[in-house]
């Protein structure tokens, strides 16, 4: 027996993009059905951002205990209780999940648990139920990609299985030196594992400014994290003892596990998208700059839309779509104004364009950059972090890129975002003096230097 349910808006997928769209739409007085096959919160809350950052915090505590003597505190590092770390992580996720469920309920959103499929008439089927919305938002998210000939299973794992490991591996290989790869490498190293990262491109975090990549490589080398750069993966074989990876140049590496961290792909297959008229390009949904699919009343947000795969980008797109459906006209934020953070030790954070991208776009003569070393920053010295602040501006023009490397610098990137998004000139920011001693002063020093009046730098 088929039952039809009618709403103003039907959202397919309850991750960052989907639930943000649902919350904002409900705020604007719309009736909303939020369809999710697993748990609301999606990858970010349950298998991504939140649990991995909990692991990274546990890793940071391990490092602090090991280094306690350097600040005159007597402490002994006795090892990592994998089960205890897991409990800590799961409790945080459970708390956030409960809070999110409460928020969704309080806003009067109908949550539907089950696998939704888009029909040709733009309705969504979940089992025998059909959900019809005047507008439908596709927010089905992403999955961990693999490479051709590399099967996930056994000792070859993705980030989802890595989170669930009950043991701290002794030796682990990480395929991919992007965000997910370097974060897990950082955790495992802090927990005592021997780690080797294998990255086909020439640098770790290859999407970042080259100064950040090189700085992270130096920091990882000091931490004893090994890496192979610039040679592609060829094959992986596993047995009861471990995994062996062979590169195209014949070099081999062995470990207890191989983490495959080669990016995430869009979850759009077999969900009826094409039959409903949605255009897919390599699995991604093609949208205009307002996130319309080209089918009237059908929108797409988050990881299925080409671009940065970030939870906060999903939130923003979900909010924007809900507002457009309600007749408002929010501005489209360019990808370059979305901050990105890699939460390894040390952290990498950036917003705007890299120096190289700026030179390609404007010519070398039109671009000025300044690097301020955290060695000159009091607070960084106190917390024991090395690192770098790099600011890129147009000559006699605005700040167009801010790049940070060092522990805790992720908390500073919002100021960089404001500078870039508001097209501030360093001369505009220079009078805004930063509190002392904070790490934010390092950013202030870079702005002062670019304005031609450095204080703590020559």
N, C-alpha and C positions, 0 to 999 in steps of 0.2 A: 504493500500500500504506500503510494508516494504522497508525501505531504509537502506543501509549498509554504515557505515562510518569507514574508516581504519586509524589507528594511530600506531605509534611505541609502545606507552604505553597507556593502559586504566586503570584508577584508580577508583575503586568503593568505594566511601566514601570520603567526603571532610573535615574531621576533621584533628586533628594534624598530624596523621601519613600519611593520604592520601594527604593533600595539601603539606606537606614537600617533599614527593616522587615526586609530580608533579612539584614543583618549582625546585628541584635539577635536575630532568630529563630534564626539559626545558633548564636549564643552560648548560647541557651537550649536547644540540643540538637535543634532541628527540622531536617528535611531541606527544602531550599529550592531552587526553580527561579526564576530572575530573568530575565524575558523583556524584551528591549529591541530596538527596531527599528534603533537607530543605535549610539550608544556609551554605556556606563554613565557616570553623572555627569550626563547630561541637559542641559537648557538651562543650568542654573546653571554647570556646569563648562565647557561647550563654547561657549556662545553668550550667556551672561548674566553672573552675578556676577563670576566670576574674570577672564575676558578684559576686561570693562569696567573693573574696578578696576585691572588692569594698564595700560590706556590712561590712566586717571586719574592713575596714578603717573607715567607718562611726561609727562603734562601738567603735573604738579606740578614735575617736574625742569626742564621748559622755563621755567616761571615763576621758579624759583629762579635759573636761569642769567641770565635777563633782569634780575632784581633783585639780582644778586650785588654790584654796586657799593655798594648801600645798606648792606652789612655789611662793606665794605672789602675785598672779594675781586674781583680783576680777572678777568673772564671775558667771552667774546664769544658771543652767541647767533647761530649761523649758519644756523638753520633746522631743520626737522623732516625726518628721513629716514623716510618712511612705510614703506618696506620694512624698515628696521631696527626700527622700533616693532613692526611685525607679527611679525618673528622673535622679538623679546623676549617678546611676548604668547603666541605659539604655543609657545615653549619652556616657559613657566610652565604652560600648560594641559597640554602633553604630560607634564610631570613629575608633575603632580597626577593625571592620568589613569592613568599607569603605577602610581603608588602605590595608587590605588583598585582597579585591576585585581588587584594583588598581594594586597591585603587581602581582596577577595572570594574569590579563589582559596584563600588561606590558611584561610579559614573553611569551606571545603568547599562553597561555594554553586555550583550548576550554572547557568552563564550560557547563555541561549538567544538567539541573534541572529536577529531576524526580527520581522515584524509580527504581534502576537498579537491574536486576536479572541475575545471571550467568547461561549460557546455557551449555549443555553437551559438546559442542565443544569449550568451553572457551571464546566464544563471550559473550557480555553483552547486554541484551535487556532493552530498556527504552521505554515503550509504543510500537509504531510501528517501532522504530528505533533500529538498531543493531550496536553495536560498537565492532570492531575487533581490537585487539592489538597483536603485536608480543609477548608482555609481558603484563600480567594483574596483578595488585596489589589489593588485597582485604584489605580494611581498613574500615570496616563497624561499628566499635566502640562498645559501650556498653550501657546498660540500667540499671536503678535502680532496683535492685532485691527486692523481698519481701520474706516472709516466708510462708510455707504451712499454709493455713487457715487464712491468713491475707490479706484481699482485700484492695487495694488502692482505696480511694474514700471518699468524704465527709471530715471528720475531720482526716482521716488517709492519710497522705501525704508523698511524696518523696521530695528530694531536689528541683526538678523542680517546684513543687507547693509551696514549702516553699519560694522560691525566689519570687514567684508571689503574695504572701500574701499581702493584702492591710492593714492589721491590725498588731499591735504588740500584740501577744497573752499574756494573763495574766499568764497562767500556761501552760507549754508545756512539753510533754514527748518526749524523744529521744531514739529510740530503736537502739542501736549500739554505742559503744564507740570508734569507729575507727576514721579515719581522718574526714569524712563528719559529723559524729555525734558530735564530740567535737567542730568543727568549728561553726556549727549552734548553739550549746549550748552556746558557747562563745558570739556570736552575740546577741542572745536573752537575755542573762543575762545582757549584757551591755545596752541593750535597756529597761531593767527594768522588764523582765519576771522572774517568778519562773520556774526554769528548773530542771528536773530530767533525768539523763541518765541511761538507763538500758542496761547493758553489760553482756552477758552470761559468758565471760571469767573472769579471776581473776583480770584483770587490764584494765584501759583505755589505749588507743593506744597500744594494746597488741603486735604489731609487733616491737615495739621499745625496746631498752635496758631497763631493769627493773628500773634502776635509773631514767630514763626519765619519765617512767610511774608513778612511785611513786611521783616524783617531780611535775608532772602535777596534780596528784590527790590532793596533798597538796595545790597547787595554786588554784585549782577549789574550794576546801573546803573553803579557805579564801575568795574567791569571792562569796560564797553562792550558788554555783552550786552543787546540790545533785546528788548522783549516787548510783546505786545498782549494785554490782559486783558479779559474780560467780553463778548466778541463771538464768536459761533459761526462756525465754518468753513462756507462754502457750496460752493465748487468749487475744483478744481485742474486746470490744464491744463499739459501739458509739450510741448516741442519739443527740437530738437538743442541749443539754447542753454541751456535751463534750465526751471524750473517757476514758474508763476504761481498764487498762491493768492488767492482772493477771499472776503472775509468777508460775513456777512449784511448788514452796513451799507454794502457796496459797496467798502470799502477793499481795496487789492491789495498783495501783497508778491511779490517775485521772488527766486529763488536758484538756485544750481547744482543743489541737491538739496532734496527735502522729506523729512525724517524723520517718519514717522507713529508717534507714541508715545502712543497713546490707550488704552493698557491691554492686558491679555492675557485671552484667552478660554479656556475649558476645552476640552481635546481629548477629546471624548467621542462625537463623531458617527461613525456607521457602524462601531462596534466591538462591536455586539451587546448593549450594556448594557440597553436597554429590553426586548429579547426575553428577557433573563434575569431580568426583574422589577425592575430598578433604576429608581427614580423620578428623573427629571431635571427640573430647573427652570431654564429658559433655558440649558440645556447643563451646568449644575452638578449634581453628584450630591448628592441629599438624604440626609443622615446624621443619626443622633442624636448626643448629646454624646460618646458613646464611639466614634464613627466607624463604626458599623454601618449598612449600607444598608437594612436591613429584610428582605433576603434572607438566610436563615441561612447563616453561614459566609462571607459576602461583605462586605468592608470597603473603605473608600475613604480616601485620604490626599492631602495636598498641594494643588496648584493647582486640582484638579477639585472640591474641597470649598469652598463659599462662605466668604469671609473674606480675610485678608491673604495675598497671594501672595508668600511669602518662603521661601527655601531652608531657613532654620533652623526655620520652622514645619513644613515638610515633614519634616525630620529628627525633630522632636519627635513628630509624629503617627505616623511610621513606627515609632519606638521604642515608643510607647504601644500601637499595635495589635499588634505582635509580643508585647509583654508580656501583653496581654489574651488573646491566642490561647493563650499558655502558662499561663494561669490566674492571672496576677498582676493586681493592680488599681491601676495608676498613676492618679494624680489627673489630671483634665482641667484644663489650664491655660487660663484665660480669655484671649481675644485681647488684652485690654488689658494683659496682663502680658508680651506678646511685644515685644521692642525692635525699632524700625524705624530704619534709617539710610539717608540719601541722601548719596552719596559725591561730590557736586560740591564745588567750591571757592567758598565755605566749606561744610563738611559740616553736615547737619541730622540730629539724632538725637533719638528720643523714646520714652517708654514711659508707659503709663497713659493718663489722659484729658486732653484740652485743658481750659483754663480755662472756655471756653464750654460744653463738654459737662458739666463739673462743676456749673456754675451751673444749666443746664437740669435736671440730675438732682436737685440738692440745694437750689437757691435761692441767690441772690446773698449773703445774709447768712451762709450756712454755709460759704462758700468763701473761702480766703485764698491769695493768690499773691505771689511775690516774684521780681523780676528782678535779676540781678547781671550787670553789664556786664563783658566780658572786658578792657576797658580797665584795670580795676583788678587784673588778674592778671599777675604777673611773667613767667611762662613764655609766656603768649600774646603779651605785648609782645615778648619775645625772638624768637619764631618769626614775628612780624609778622602776627598774625591779629586781626581785630575779631570781635565776636560777643556772645553772650548766653547766660546760664543762667536758666531759668525753672522754679521749683518751685511746684506747686499742692498745697495741703493742705486737709483739712476743718478748720474752726475747732476748735481744741483736739483735733484728731484726726490721723489718719495722713496721710502723703504719698500722693497719688493720681495725680500726674502729674509727670514730669520731662522738660523740653524744652531741647535744647541747639543752639546755632548757633556754628560756628567751625571752623577747620582742626583736624583730628584728634579732634574731640569724639566721634566714633563709638566711640573706645576707652574713653570714660567712661561709656557708657550702661549698662554692666553694674551699676555701683553704683546707678544710678537704678532698674534692674530689681529689685535686692535690696530697696531701700527700699520700692518699691511692692508687690512680691509678699509681703514680710514685714510689710506694714502698719505700718512704722516711723513713729513720731512724730519730728518734727525734734528734739525734746528728747532722744530716745534716741540720735540720730546725732551731735548737737552735740559730745559729749565725744570722739568719734573724730576726732582731729586729722589733717589731711591732710599728706603730705610736701611740703616746700617746696624749690625752686619747682616746682610741677607745675600743669598745667591742672586737675587734680582739685580743687585748692583752691577753684576758682570754685564748684564744687558744694558744697563744705564751707561756703563763705561764705553761700550761699543757705540752707543748713540752719541755720547759726548765726543768721542774721537772722530766719528764721521761728521760731526758738526764743527770740527776743527778746534775743539777745546778739551783735550783729554785731561783727566785729573790724575788718576793713578797709573798712567801709562806714558811711555816716552814717545 
